[in-house]
């Protein structure tokens, strides 16, 4: 939503917004882009300058949200976030980066490559780029060669629209990174989750293109729905794919690896962390090359790509190294911890974890088994409050219950409900060169910033 707000503001619209609260880095991003925002929901603030032309309603806006109530009661033009993207950002050539993992990073990198190639794409992705000044751009003039690049989120479009967001983006080009059951609150079974991606593949036209990582066996299942006969190029570690990545080396400064395509080897260097980023970059390389972007432009752009905020972002290095990562599911947390363990093989690693809503439901309990095996200690903070339906027979986990579940396979798991005590515990239980990583989709209520401040004071 912040990306969309900045994009409209840049086009000359007057933009304001509300939420339950605002925390860095999003609050800083909004301030830097001169977006007016306020906590809570106040119709009188929303209509300070008259009824708005568009009210964009987020997924978390409940039916009792005072501003949403006002918009409906007064027949205002309210739309879901994906509807606005479909209307203002999608172009004739619509490249959608989708998958359980990697969609934000791949969208940002593909956007940069198309920019460097002079395609001037409109775009939108859900994170904050460490290269691009804004996370969304509107192109008002559509042309036959117009391009858009979009993060294809599989989460539902709105309270009133259960379609996956990517269903609204008219994809002609698809980068499919991974398909691993997620969002159990929306997709109660793995099959329902896979079906969403089958439907996406089915949307690609015959003249379109699909670049897919078939190291993921479930992607092979969803590709069977390529009923229009779009061209498919494959990538991954498997030597039989069209674009194979190998010889991955990683240090705290970044990764290097080789991509093999038609007996040609391309050496790739990027200042990002994690072998999973080699996979993501390989996918973008494949798609960009298949749409005839000059390979030197691709390689040079990758070498500049610093990644996305909160994607294994190093926030501080003093007495300890502090990382911030959007690892809000067991699988994502496990992947991040695997990367950190490869970079820091003998260092103590403390993981502070808060899951997203879907991973607080009973269906996800089994997926926590051994997910934190690469961490020396796991800490669960007080979890962000979410609305609970009093009729729900399966209410979401609280922090104490989640810690109990994780402790079944990771004995050194703590639940610390008080933020100040949590920071004090971390500070008193770490030594020089230990690693602390915050994993979760929420802002951790300033705990990261407090720990960074204390860490710097110990330089």
The 8 nearest C-alpha neighbors of each residue, nearest first, counted from 0:
[[1, 3, 2, 4, 80, 57, 125, 55],
 [0, 2, 4, 3, 5, 29, 25, 28],
 [3, 1, 134, 135, 5, 0, 4, 6],
 [2, 4, 6, 0, 1, 5, 135, 7],
 [3, 5, 1, 7, 2, 6, 0, 8],
 [4, 6, 8, 2, 3, 7, 9, 32],
 [7, 5, 3, 136, 9, 8, 135, 4],
 [8, 6, 10, 9, 4, 12, 5, 3],
 [9, 7, 12, 5, 11, 10, 6, 14],
 [8, 10, 6, 11, 7, 5, 12, 136],
 [11, 9, 7, 8, 12, 6, 137, 5],
 [10, 12, 8, 9, 13, 7, 14, 6],
 [13, 11, 8, 7, 10, 14, 9, 6],
 [12, 14, 8, 11, 15, 7, 34, 35],
 [15, 13, 8, 12, 34, 4, 35, 16],
 [16, 14, 35, 36, 34, 13, 17, 45],
 [17, 15, 36, 35, 37, 14, 18, 45],
 [16, 18, 37, 36, 38, 39, 40, 19],
 [19, 17, 38, 20, 39, 37, 40, 21],
 [18, 20, 39, 38, 17, 21, 40, 37],
 [21, 19, 38, 18, 22, 39, 37, 17],
 [20, 22, 26, 25, 18, 23, 38, 19],
 [23, 21, 26, 25, 442, 24, 20, 444],
 [24, 22, 25, 26, 27, 442, 21, 445],
 [23, 25, 27, 26, 28, 22, 442, 127],
 [26, 24, 28, 23, 27, 22, 29, 21],
 [25, 27, 23, 22, 29, 21, 28, 24],
 [28, 26, 30, 24, 25, 29, 23, 31],
 [29, 27, 25, 31, 26, 30, 24, 32],
 [28, 30, 32, 34, 26, 31, 27, 25],
 [31, 29, 33, 27, 32, 28, 34, 26],
 [32, 30, 28, 29, 33, 27, 34, 26],
 [31, 33, 29, 30, 34, 5, 28, 8],
 [34, 32, 30, 31, 29, 35, 8, 5],
 [35, 33, 29, 32, 30, 15, 14, 36],
 [34, 36, 15, 33, 16, 14, 37, 29],
 [37, 35, 16, 15, 17, 34, 38, 29],
 [36, 38, 17, 39, 16, 18, 35, 20],
 [39, 37, 20, 18, 19, 17, 40, 36],
 [38, 40, 19, 18, 17, 41, 37, 20],
 [41, 39, 65, 66, 17, 42, 64, 38],
 [40, 42, 43, 44, 66, 39, 45, 65],
 [43, 41, 45, 66, 44, 46, 65, 40],
 [42, 44, 46, 41, 45, 47, 66, 40],
 [45, 43, 47, 42, 46, 41, 40, 48],
 [44, 46, 42, 43, 47, 41, 66, 15],
 [47, 45, 49, 50, 48, 43, 44, 42],
 [46, 48, 44, 49, 45, 43, 50, 42],
 [49, 47, 46, 50, 51, 45, 44, 13],
 [50, 48, 46, 47, 51, 45, 52, 43],
 [49, 51, 46, 52, 48, 75, 45, 47],
 [50, 52, 53, 49, 54, 46, 45, 75],
 [53, 51, 76, 50, 54, 75, 77, 49],
 [54, 52, 76, 51, 77, 55, 78, 75],
 [53, 55, 77, 76, 56, 78, 51, 52],
 [56, 54, 78, 79, 77, 80, 53, 57],
 [57, 55, 79, 78, 54, 80, 60, 58],
 [58, 56, 59, 60, 80, 79, 55, 157],
 [57, 59, 157, 60, 158, 56, 156, 155],
 [60, 58, 57, 61, 158, 56, 157, 18],
 [61, 59, 57, 58, 64, 56, 62, 67],
 [62, 60, 64, 63, 59, 158, 67, 58],
 [61, 63, 64, 60, 68, 67, 158, 65],
 [62, 64, 61, 65, 68, 67, 60, 66],
 [65, 63, 61, 67, 62, 66, 60, 68],
 [66, 64, 68, 67, 40, 63, 69, 42],
 [67, 65, 42, 69, 68, 64, 40, 70],
 [66, 68, 70, 64, 69, 65, 71, 62],
 [69, 67, 65, 71, 66, 70, 72, 64],
 [68, 70, 66, 72, 67, 71, 73, 65],
 [71, 69, 75, 67, 73, 68, 72, 74],
 [72, 70, 74, 68, 73, 69, 75, 67],
 [71, 73, 69, 70, 74, 68, 75, 67],
 [72, 74, 70, 71, 75, 69, 68, 50],
 [75, 73, 71, 72, 70, 76, 77, 69],
 [74, 76, 70, 73, 77, 71, 54, 53],
 [77, 75, 53, 54, 52, 74, 78, 70],
 [78, 76, 54, 53, 75, 55, 70, 56],
 [79, 77, 55, 56, 82, 54, 80, 83],
 [78, 80, 56, 82, 81, 55, 157, 83],
 [79, 81, 83, 82, 55, 57, 84, 56],
 [82, 80, 84, 83, 79, 164, 85, 156],
 [83, 81, 85, 79, 84, 80, 78, 86],
 [82, 84, 86, 80, 81, 85, 87, 79],
 [83, 85, 81, 88, 87, 86, 82, 80],
 [86, 84, 82, 89, 83, 168, 87, 88],
 [87, 85, 83, 84, 88, 82, 89, 81],
 [86, 88, 84, 85, 83, 137, 89, 139],
 [87, 89, 84, 137, 121, 85, 86, 90],
 [90, 88, 85, 147, 93, 87, 168, 84],
 [91, 89, 147, 146, 92, 93, 145, 141],
 [90, 92, 145, 93, 146, 143, 89, 144],
 [93, 91, 146, 90, 171, 145, 147, 94],
 [92, 94, 170, 147, 171, 90, 91, 146],
 [93, 95, 172, 148, 173, 170, 147, 171],
 [96, 94, 149, 173, 151, 148, 170, 150],
 [97, 95, 174, 150, 102, 151, 106, 173],
 [98, 96, 151, 175, 102, 174, 95, 150],
 [99, 97, 177, 176, 100, 175, 178, 102],
 [98, 100, 178, 177, 179, 101, 181, 97],
 [101, 99, 98, 102, 177, 176, 331, 178],
 [100, 102, 104, 103, 105, 279, 176, 98],
 [101, 103, 97, 96, 105, 104, 150, 100],
 [102, 104, 106, 105, 101, 124, 150, 107],
 [105, 103, 107, 106, 101, 102, 108, 307],
 [104, 106, 108, 102, 107, 103, 109, 279],
 [107, 105, 103, 109, 104, 108, 150, 96],
 [106, 108, 110, 104, 105, 109, 103, 111],
 [107, 109, 111, 105, 110, 106, 104, 112],
 [110, 108, 112, 106, 111, 107, 105, 283],
 [111, 109, 107, 113, 108, 112, 106, 114],
 [110, 112, 114, 108, 109, 113, 115, 107],
 [111, 113, 109, 115, 114, 110, 297, 300],
 [114, 112, 116, 118, 110, 115, 111, 109],
 [113, 115, 111, 119, 117, 116, 112, 118],
 [114, 116, 112, 117, 113, 111, 296, 300],
 [117, 115, 113, 114, 118, 112, 292, 296],
 [116, 118, 114, 115, 119, 113, 120, 112],
 [117, 119, 113, 114, 120, 116, 146, 145],
 [120, 118, 114, 117, 113, 121, 146, 145],
 [121, 119, 146, 147, 118, 122, 114, 113],
 [120, 122, 147, 136, 137, 138, 88, 148],
 [121, 123, 148, 135, 136, 147, 149, 120],
 [124, 122, 135, 149, 134, 150, 136, 148],
 [125, 123, 150, 134, 103, 126, 149, 106],
 [124, 126, 103, 123, 134, 127, 150, 2],
 [125, 127, 124, 307, 128, 103, 308, 134],
 [126, 128, 308, 307, 134, 129, 125, 133],
 [129, 127, 307, 130, 131, 308, 306, 126],
 [128, 130, 307, 305, 306, 131, 308, 127],
 [131, 129, 128, 305, 132, 304, 306, 303],
 [130, 132, 128, 133, 129, 134, 111, 107],
 [133, 131, 130, 134, 128, 129, 127, 135],
 [134, 132, 131, 135, 2, 5, 127, 128],
 [133, 135, 2, 123, 124, 127, 128, 126],
 [136, 134, 123, 122, 2, 6, 133, 3],
 [135, 137, 121, 6, 122, 123, 138, 134],
 [136, 138, 121, 88, 139, 6, 87, 135],
 [139, 137, 121, 140, 88, 136, 141, 120],
 [140, 138, 137, 141, 87, 88, 121, 10],
 [141, 139, 138, 142, 145, 137, 90, 87],
 [140, 142, 145, 90, 139, 143, 138, 91],
 [143, 141, 145, 144, 140, 91, 90, 146],
 [142, 144, 145, 91, 141, 92, 90, 146],
 [145, 143, 142, 146, 92, 91, 141, 118],
 [144, 146, 142, 143, 90, 91, 141, 92],
 [147, 145, 92, 120, 90, 93, 91, 144],
 [146, 148, 121, 120, 93, 90, 122, 89],
 [149, 147, 122, 94, 95, 110, 93, 106],
 [150, 148, 95, 123, 122, 151, 124, 106],
 [149, 151, 124, 96, 106, 102, 103, 95],
 [152, 150, 97, 165, 96, 95, 149, 153],
 [151, 153, 164, 154, 165, 150, 97, 163],
 [152, 154, 163, 164, 165, 151, 155, 195],
 [153, 155, 163, 152, 164, 156, 185, 182],
 [156, 154, 163, 161, 162, 157, 164, 153],
 [155, 157, 164, 160, 162, 163, 161, 81],
 [158, 156, 160, 58, 159, 155, 79, 161],
 [157, 159, 160, 58, 161, 156, 155, 60],
 [158, 160, 157, 161, 156, 79, 155, 58],
 [161, 159, 157, 156, 162, 158, 155, 163],
 [160, 162, 155, 156, 157, 163, 159, 158],
 [161, 163, 155, 156, 160, 164, 166, 154],
 [164, 162, 155, 153, 154, 165, 166, 156],
 [163, 165, 156, 166, 152, 153, 81, 155],
 [164, 166, 151, 167, 168, 163, 152, 153],
 [167, 165, 164, 163, 168, 199, 162, 169],
 [168, 166, 165, 169, 164, 85, 81, 82],
 [167, 169, 165, 85, 170, 166, 89, 93],
 [170, 168, 167, 93, 171, 166, 202, 89],
 [171, 169, 93, 168, 172, 95, 94, 203],
 [170, 172, 207, 93, 203, 92, 204, 94],
 [173, 171, 94, 208, 207, 170, 209, 93],
 [174, 172, 209, 95, 94, 96, 175, 210],
 [173, 175, 96, 210, 209, 211, 97, 95],
 [176, 174, 211, 97, 98, 173, 177, 210],
 [175, 177, 98, 212, 211, 174, 97, 101],
 [178, 176, 98, 99, 100, 175, 215, 179],
 [177, 179, 99, 98, 217, 218, 180, 215],
 [178, 180, 99, 181, 177, 217, 98, 189],
 [181, 179, 189, 192, 178, 182, 193, 99],
 [180, 182, 183, 179, 99, 186, 357, 192],
 [183, 181, 357, 184, 185, 186, 358, 180],
 [182, 184, 186, 187, 357, 185, 181, 362],
 [185, 183, 357, 182, 186, 187, 360, 356],
 [184, 186, 183, 182, 187, 155, 154, 357],
 [185, 187, 183, 192, 188, 191, 184, 182],
 [186, 188, 183, 185, 184, 191, 189, 362],
 [189, 187, 190, 191, 186, 192, 183, 180],
 [188, 190, 192, 180, 191, 193, 187, 186],
 [189, 191, 193, 192, 188, 194, 186, 180],
 [192, 190, 194, 188, 189, 193, 186, 195],
 [191, 193, 189, 190, 186, 194, 195, 180],
 [194, 192, 190, 196, 195, 191, 189, 197],
 [193, 195, 197, 191, 196, 192, 190, 198],
 [194, 196, 198, 193, 192, 197, 199, 191],
 [195, 197, 199, 198, 193, 194, 200, 221],
 [198, 196, 221, 194, 200, 199, 195, 224],
 [197, 199, 201, 195, 196, 200, 194, 202],
 [198, 200, 196, 202, 201, 197, 195, 166],
 [201, 199, 197, 202, 198, 225, 203, 224],
 [200, 202, 198, 225, 199, 224, 203, 226],
 [203, 201, 199, 200, 204, 198, 170, 169],
 [202, 204, 171, 201, 200, 207, 170, 229],
 [205, 203, 207, 206, 227, 229, 171, 202],
 [206, 204, 229, 227, 228, 207, 203, 230],
 [207, 205, 204, 229, 208, 230, 171, 228],
 [208, 206, 171, 204, 229, 205, 172, 203],
 [207, 209, 172, 230, 229, 231, 173, 210],
 [208, 210, 231, 173, 172, 174, 230, 211],
 [211, 209, 232, 174, 233, 231, 286, 175],
 [210, 212, 175, 233, 213, 174, 176, 234],
 [213, 211, 234, 235, 176, 214, 233, 215],
 [212, 214, 215, 211, 218, 216, 219, 233],
 [213, 215, 212, 235, 216, 237, 236, 234],
 [216, 214, 213, 217, 218, 177, 212, 178],
 [217, 215, 218, 219, 214, 213, 220, 178],
 [216, 218, 220, 219, 215, 178, 221, 179],
 [219, 217, 221, 220, 216, 215, 213, 222],
 [218, 220, 222, 217, 216, 221, 213, 223],
 [221, 219, 217, 218, 222, 223, 216, 197],
 [220, 222, 197, 218, 223, 219, 224, 196],
 [223, 221, 224, 219, 220, 225, 218, 200],
 [222, 224, 221, 225, 220, 219, 226, 197],
 [223, 225, 222, 226, 201, 197, 221, 200],
 [226, 224, 201, 223, 222, 200, 227, 228],
 [225, 227, 224, 228, 201, 223, 229, 200],
 [228, 226, 205, 225, 204, 229, 201, 203],
 [227, 229, 205, 226, 225, 230, 204, 206],
 [228, 230, 205, 207, 208, 227, 206, 204],
 [229, 231, 208, 209, 228, 207, 232, 205],
 [232, 230, 209, 210, 208, 229, 233, 211],
 [233, 231, 210, 241, 209, 211, 230, 234],
 [232, 234, 211, 241, 240, 210, 212, 213],
 [235, 233, 242, 212, 240, 243, 241, 211],
 [234, 236, 243, 212, 237, 214, 244, 278],
 [237, 235, 243, 244, 238, 245, 214, 234],
 [236, 238, 239, 235, 240, 243, 214, 234],
 [239, 237, 240, 243, 236, 235, 241, 242],
 [238, 240, 237, 241, 243, 242, 236, 234],
 [241, 239, 233, 234, 242, 238, 237, 243],
 [240, 242, 233, 234, 260, 232, 243, 239],
 [243, 241, 234, 260, 240, 259, 233, 258],
 [244, 242, 259, 235, 236, 258, 234, 240],
 [243, 245, 258, 236, 257, 235, 259, 281],
 [244, 246, 257, 247, 256, 236, 258, 243],
 [247, 245, 256, 257, 248, 244, 255, 258],
 [248, 246, 256, 245, 255, 249, 274, 254],
 [249, 247, 255, 254, 256, 246, 250, 274],
 [250, 248, 254, 253, 255, 247, 342, 251],
 [249, 251, 252, 253, 342, 254, 248, 272],
 [250, 252, 253, 342, 249, 272, 254, 343],
 [253, 251, 250, 270, 271, 254, 272, 249],
 [254, 252, 270, 271, 272, 250, 249, 251],
 [255, 253, 249, 269, 248, 268, 272, 271],
 [254, 256, 268, 248, 267, 247, 269, 249],
 [257, 255, 247, 246, 267, 245, 266, 248],
 [256, 258, 266, 245, 265, 244, 267, 246],
 [257, 259, 244, 265, 243, 264, 242, 245],
 [260, 258, 264, 243, 263, 242, 262, 244],
 [259, 261, 242, 263, 262, 241, 264, 258],
 [262, 260, 263, 259, 241, 242, 264, 243],
 [261, 263, 260, 259, 264, 258, 265, 242],
 [264, 262, 260, 261, 259, 265, 258, 257],
 [263, 265, 259, 258, 257, 260, 266, 262],
 [264, 266, 258, 257, 267, 259, 263, 260],
 [267, 265, 257, 256, 264, 258, 268, 255],
 [268, 266, 256, 255, 257, 265, 298, 269],
 [267, 269, 255, 302, 254, 256, 266, 270],
 [268, 270, 302, 271, 254, 253, 301, 304],
 [271, 269, 253, 305, 252, 254, 304, 302],
 [272, 270, 253, 269, 305, 306, 254, 273],
 [273, 271, 253, 254, 276, 311, 270, 249],
 [272, 274, 338, 275, 276, 271, 249, 254],
 [273, 275, 277, 276, 278, 338, 247, 272],
 [274, 276, 278, 273, 277, 279, 334, 101],
 [277, 275, 279, 274, 278, 273, 280, 272],
 [278, 276, 274, 280, 275, 279, 281, 256],
 [277, 279, 281, 275, 276, 280, 235, 282],
 [280, 278, 276, 282, 281, 277, 105, 101],
 [281, 279, 283, 277, 282, 278, 276, 284],
 [280, 282, 284, 278, 279, 283, 277, 285],
 [283, 281, 285, 279, 280, 284, 234, 286],
 [282, 284, 280, 286, 285, 281, 287, 109],
 [283, 285, 281, 287, 282, 286, 288, 280],
 [286, 284, 282, 288, 283, 287, 289, 281],
 [285, 287, 289, 283, 288, 284, 210, 282],
 [288, 286, 284, 290, 289, 292, 285, 283],
 [287, 289, 291, 292, 285, 290, 286, 284],
 [288, 290, 286, 291, 287, 285, 292, 232],
 [291, 289, 287, 288, 292, 286, 208, 285],
 [292, 290, 288, 289, 293, 287, 294, 286],
 [291, 293, 288, 287, 290, 294, 116, 297],
 [292, 294, 296, 295, 291, 297, 288, 116],
 [295, 293, 297, 296, 292, 298, 288, 291],
 [296, 294, 298, 297, 293, 299, 300, 292],
 [295, 297, 299, 294, 293, 298, 300, 116],
 [296, 298, 294, 295, 300, 299, 112, 301],
 [299, 297, 295, 301, 300, 296, 294, 302],
 [298, 300, 302, 296, 301, 297, 295, 303],
 [301, 299, 303, 297, 302, 298, 112, 296],
 [300, 302, 304, 298, 303, 299, 269, 297],
 [301, 303, 269, 299, 300, 268, 304, 298],
 [304, 302, 300, 301, 305, 299, 269, 270],
 [303, 305, 301, 306, 302, 269, 300, 270],
 [306, 304, 270, 271, 129, 303, 130, 307],
 [305, 307, 304, 129, 271, 128, 104, 308],
 [308, 306, 128, 310, 129, 127, 309, 104],
 [307, 309, 127, 310, 312, 128, 129, 126],
 [308, 310, 324, 323, 312, 325, 311, 307],
 [311, 309, 324, 312, 308, 307, 325, 323],
 [312, 310, 324, 323, 309, 322, 313, 272],
 [313, 311, 309, 310, 323, 322, 308, 314],
 [314, 312, 322, 315, 321, 311, 323, 320],
 [315, 313, 322, 321, 312, 323, 451, 316],
 [314, 316, 321, 320, 313, 451, 317, 322],
 [317, 315, 320, 319, 321, 318, 314, 454],
 [318, 316, 319, 458, 454, 455, 315, 320],
 [317, 319, 431, 454, 457, 432, 458, 316],
 [318, 320, 432, 433, 317, 431, 316, 434],
 [321, 319, 316, 434, 315, 435, 433, 317],
 [322, 320, 435, 315, 314, 436, 313, 434],
 [323, 321, 313, 436, 312, 314, 311, 435],
 [322, 324, 437, 309, 312, 311, 436, 438],
 [323, 325, 309, 310, 311, 438, 326, 437],
 [324, 326, 439, 440, 309, 438, 327, 310],
 [327, 325, 332, 438, 331, 439, 324, 328],
 [326, 328, 439, 354, 355, 440, 325, 438],
 [329, 327, 331, 330, 354, 326, 332, 358],
 [330, 328, 332, 367, 331, 370, 333, 366],
 [331, 329, 333, 332, 328, 334, 370, 366],
 [332, 330, 326, 334, 328, 333, 329, 335],
 [331, 333, 326, 329, 335, 330, 334, 328],
 [332, 334, 370, 330, 336, 331, 335, 371],
 [335, 333, 337, 331, 332, 336, 330, 338],
 [336, 334, 338, 332, 337, 333, 331, 339],
 [335, 337, 339, 333, 338, 334, 373, 340],
 [336, 338, 334, 340, 335, 339, 373, 333],
 [339, 337, 273, 341, 335, 336, 340, 334],
 [338, 340, 336, 342, 341, 337, 343, 335],
 [339, 341, 343, 344, 337, 342, 338, 336],
 [342, 340, 338, 339, 344, 343, 337, 249],
 [341, 343, 339, 340, 250, 344, 251, 338],
 [342, 344, 340, 346, 341, 345, 339, 434],
 [345, 343, 340, 341, 346, 342, 339, 347],
 [346, 344, 343, 347, 340, 348, 342, 433],
 [347, 345, 343, 433, 344, 348, 432, 434],
 [346, 348, 433, 375, 434, 349, 345, 374],
 [349, 347, 434, 374, 375, 435, 433, 346],
 [348, 350, 435, 376, 375, 374, 377, 434],
 [349, 351, 377, 436, 435, 437, 352, 378],
 [352, 350, 378, 437, 379, 377, 438, 436],
 [351, 353, 438, 379, 439, 350, 437, 378],
 [352, 354, 439, 327, 438, 382, 379, 355],
 [355, 353, 327, 328, 439, 358, 352, 356],
 [354, 356, 327, 358, 357, 440, 328, 353],
 [355, 357, 359, 358, 354, 184, 360, 395],
 [358, 356, 182, 184, 183, 359, 355, 360],
 [357, 359, 356, 360, 363, 355, 354, 328],
 [358, 360, 395, 396, 356, 357, 354, 361],
 [361, 359, 395, 358, 362, 363, 357, 396],
 [360, 362, 364, 363, 359, 393, 395, 396],
 [363, 361, 360, 364, 183, 365, 187, 358],
 [362, 364, 361, 366, 358, 365, 360, 183],
 [365, 363, 361, 366, 362, 367, 404, 360],
 [366, 364, 367, 363, 368, 362, 361, 404],
 [365, 367, 363, 364, 368, 329, 370, 330],
 [368, 366, 370, 365, 329, 364, 405, 369],
 [367, 369, 366, 370, 408, 365, 405, 407],
 [370, 368, 372, 371, 408, 367, 409, 405],
 [369, 371, 333, 367, 368, 329, 372, 330],
 [372, 370, 369, 373, 374, 333, 409, 336],
 [371, 373, 369, 374, 370, 409, 375, 333],
 [374, 372, 371, 336, 337, 340, 375, 333],
 [375, 373, 348, 372, 376, 371, 349, 350],
 [374, 376, 348, 349, 347, 373, 377, 411],
 [375, 377, 349, 411, 374, 412, 350, 378],
 [378, 376, 412, 350, 351, 349, 413, 411],
 [379, 377, 351, 413, 412, 414, 350, 352],
 [378, 380, 414, 352, 351, 398, 413, 402],
 [381, 379, 415, 416, 382, 414, 378, 398],
 [380, 382, 416, 398, 383, 415, 379, 417],
 [383, 381, 398, 380, 384, 353, 397, 379],
 [382, 384, 385, 381, 441, 353, 443, 380],
 [383, 385, 382, 386, 381, 397, 387, 356],
 [386, 384, 387, 383, 356, 395, 382, 59],
 [385, 387, 388, 384, 61, 389, 59, 395],
 [388, 386, 389, 385, 394, 391, 395, 390],
 [387, 389, 391, 390, 386, 394, 392, 393],
 [390, 388, 391, 387, 392, 394, 386, 393],
 [391, 389, 388, 392, 387, 393, 394, 386],
 [390, 392, 388, 393, 389, 394, 387, 395],
 [393, 391, 394, 390, 389, 388, 395, 387],
 [392, 394, 391, 395, 361, 360, 390, 396],
 [395, 393, 391, 392, 396, 387, 360, 388],
 [396, 394, 360, 359, 397, 393, 361, 356],
 [397, 395, 359, 400, 401, 360, 398, 394],
 [396, 398, 400, 399, 401, 382, 395, 359],
 [399, 397, 401, 400, 382, 381, 379, 402],
 [398, 400, 402, 401, 397, 414, 403, 379],
 [401, 399, 403, 402, 397, 398, 396, 404],
 [400, 402, 404, 398, 403, 399, 396, 397],
 [403, 401, 405, 399, 400, 404, 414, 406],
 [402, 404, 400, 406, 401, 405, 399, 407],
 [405, 403, 401, 402, 406, 407, 400, 364],
 [404, 406, 402, 407, 403, 409, 367, 408],
 [407, 405, 409, 410, 403, 408, 412, 404],
 [406, 408, 405, 404, 409, 410, 403, 368],
 [409, 407, 406, 369, 368, 405, 410, 372],
 [410, 408, 406, 411, 407, 405, 412, 372],
 [411, 409, 406, 412, 408, 407, 405, 376],
 [410, 412, 376, 409, 377, 413, 406, 375],
 [413, 411, 377, 406, 410, 378, 376, 402],
 [414, 412, 378, 379, 415, 402, 377, 411],
 [413, 415, 379, 399, 378, 402, 380, 416],
 [416, 414, 380, 417, 421, 379, 413, 381],
 [415, 417, 381, 380, 414, 418, 421, 398],
 [416, 418, 420, 419, 415, 421, 381, 380],
 [419, 417, 421, 420, 422, 416, 446, 380],
 [418, 420, 422, 421, 417, 423, 446, 424],
 [421, 419, 423, 417, 422, 418, 424, 415],
 [420, 422, 418, 424, 419, 423, 415, 417],
 [423, 421, 425, 419, 424, 420, 426, 418],
 [422, 424, 420, 426, 421, 425, 427, 419],
 [425, 423, 421, 427, 422, 426, 420, 428],
 [426, 424, 422, 428, 423, 427, 429, 421],
 [425, 427, 423, 424, 428, 429, 422, 450],
 [428, 426, 424, 425, 429, 423, 430, 422],
 [429, 427, 425, 426, 424, 430, 423, 349],
 [430, 428, 426, 427, 433, 425, 431, 319],
 [429, 431, 433, 432, 428, 319, 318, 427],
 [430, 432, 318, 319, 433, 429, 317, 320],
 [433, 431, 319, 318, 430, 434, 320, 346],
 [432, 434, 347, 319, 346, 431, 430, 429],
 [435, 433, 348, 320, 319, 321, 347, 349],
 [436, 434, 349, 321, 348, 350, 322, 320],
 [435, 437, 322, 350, 323, 321, 351, 438],
 [438, 436, 351, 323, 324, 350, 352, 322],
 [439, 437, 326, 352, 324, 325, 351, 327],
 [440, 438, 327, 353, 325, 326, 354, 441],
 [439, 441, 325, 327, 355, 442, 354, 326],
 [442, 440, 439, 443, 353, 383, 444, 355],
 [441, 443, 444, 22, 445, 440, 23, 439],
 [444, 442, 446, 445, 441, 447, 439, 437],
 [445, 443, 442, 446, 22, 447, 441, 418],
 [444, 446, 448, 447, 443, 449, 442, 22],
 [447, 445, 449, 448, 443, 444, 450, 418],
 [448, 446, 450, 449, 445, 451, 443, 437],
 [447, 449, 451, 445, 446, 450, 452, 314],
 [450, 448, 446, 452, 451, 447, 445, 453],
 [449, 451, 453, 447, 452, 448, 454, 446],
 [450, 452, 454, 448, 449, 453, 315, 447],
 [453, 451, 449, 455, 450, 454, 448, 456],
 [454, 452, 450, 456, 451, 455, 449, 457],
 [455, 453, 451, 457, 456, 452, 317, 450],
 [456, 454, 457, 452, 458, 453, 317, 451],
 [455, 457, 453, 454, 458, 452, 317, 451],
 [458, 456, 455, 454, 318, 317, 453, 452],
 [457, 317, 455, 456, 318, 454, 316, 453]]
